[in-house]
Amino acid sequence: MLAVKGIYDGKSVKLLDKLTDRRKYKVGVTFLEEIEPADEDLRDFTSQTSGLAFWNDKREDIYQDFLKQK
């Protein structure tokens, strides 16, 4: 048995955890809590696998350098 988190957007389920297993599975879906509209954008952003990739981008370091000079 495998458990992963996800979000149902009214049309489909978006998984928040990355799956490496490509076999077919029977699944059961449990709706845990309704997402408030204000939370939806943040949760959608975090469900993107590259949502925080900018942290690893050296070009973003220029902003930290600016803050250190003050």
ABEGO torsion letter per residue (X at the ends): XBBBBBBBAGABBBBABBBABABBBBBBBBBABBBBAAAAAAAAAAABAAAAAAAABAAAAAAAAAAAAX
